[in-house]
Amino acid sequence: MKISGIVNKDKLDWSEEGGQLSMRVAGKTDFFLDPAEQYTADSAPILFQEIPNVDFSCEVTIRSELASTFDAAGFFLRCGT
């Protein structure tokens, strides 16, 4: 697995073994774009990986300990530039 970059690296603990990527994200992180453009939060870590220009599949399992109102967990996949 070739990781080409990490944003907000201090908020991310990750490992890769046998083609499986595991990530643990620190609390108090967020990625939110207000449709009214009045508020933006961009503190969540982002891990960039180059994917060959071929069809591929991705299986994601998310485990989370949601403790408070508005706590959330998710996966964001962006392809292209």
C-alpha positions as CSV (number, residue, x, y, z in Angstrom):
1,M,0.0,0.0,0.0
2,K,1.5,3.3,-1.0
3,I,0.3,6.2,1.2
4,S,1.0,9.5,-0.7
5,G,0.1,11.9,2.1
6,I,-1.7,12.5,5.4
7,V,-3.5,15.7,6.5
8,N,-3.9,16.3,10.2
9,K,-1.5,13.5,10.9
10,D,-1.3,14.2,14.6
11,K,-5.0,13.2,14.9
12,L,-4.6,9.8,13.2
13,D,-3.1,6.4,14.3
14,W,-3.1,4.0,11.4
15,S,-1.6,0.7,10.4
16,E,-1.6,-1.6,7.4
17,E,-1.3,-5.4,7.4
18,G,-2.0,-7.8,4.7
19,G,-3.7,-5.2,2.5
20,Q,-6.1,-4.2,5.4
21,L,-5.9,-0.6,6.6
22,S,-6.9,0.2,10.2
23,M,-7.4,3.7,11.4
24,R,-8.1,5.3,14.8
25,V,-9.0,9.0,14.8
26,A,-8.7,11.3,17.8
27,G,-11.8,12.9,19.3
28,K,-12.8,16.4,18.6
29,T,-12.2,16.1,14.9
30,D,-14.7,17.1,12.2
31,F,-15.1,17.4,8.4
32,F,-18.2,19.6,7.8
33,L,-19.1,22.0,5.0
34,D,-22.1,24.2,5.7
35,P,-24.4,24.4,2.7
36,A,-25.0,28.1,3.6
37,E,-21.2,28.6,3.7
38,Q,-21.3,30.1,7.1
39,Y,-19.3,27.4,8.9
40,T,-16.6,25.0,7.9
41,A,-14.8,22.4,10.1
42,D,-11.8,20.7,8.6
43,S,-9.9,19.1,11.4
44,A,-10.5,15.4,10.5
45,P,-7.4,13.5,9.3
46,I,-7.3,12.6,5.7
47,L,-5.1,9.7,4.3
48,F,-4.3,9.8,0.6
49,Q,-3.6,6.6,-1.3
50,E,-2.9,6.3,-5.0
51,I,-5.3,3.8,-6.7
52,P,-4.5,2.4,-10.1
53,N,-6.8,3.6,-12.9
54,V,-8.8,0.4,-13.0
55,D,-12.0,-0.8,-11.5
56,F,-11.7,-1.7,-7.8
57,S,-13.8,-2.6,-4.8
58,C,-13.6,-1.3,-1.3
59,E,-15.0,-2.9,1.8
60,V,-15.4,-0.7,4.9
61,T,-16.2,-1.6,8.5
62,I,-16.7,1.2,11.0
63,R,-16.6,0.8,14.7
64,S,-17.3,3.8,16.9
65,E,-18.0,4.7,20.5
66,L,-20.6,7.5,20.1
67,A,-20.9,9.2,23.5
68,S,-22.6,12.6,22.8
69,T,-25.2,14.3,20.7
70,F,-23.8,15.0,17.2
71,D,-21.0,12.3,17.5
72,A,-20.6,10.5,14.2
73,A,-18.4,8.2,12.3
74,G,-18.0,7.8,8.6
75,F,-15.9,7.0,5.6
76,F,-15.2,9.4,2.8
77,L,-13.9,8.1,-0.5
78,R,-12.9,10.6,-3.2
79,C,-11.7,9.5,-6.6
80,G,-10.0,11.8,-9.1
81,T,-8.4,15.1,-8.7
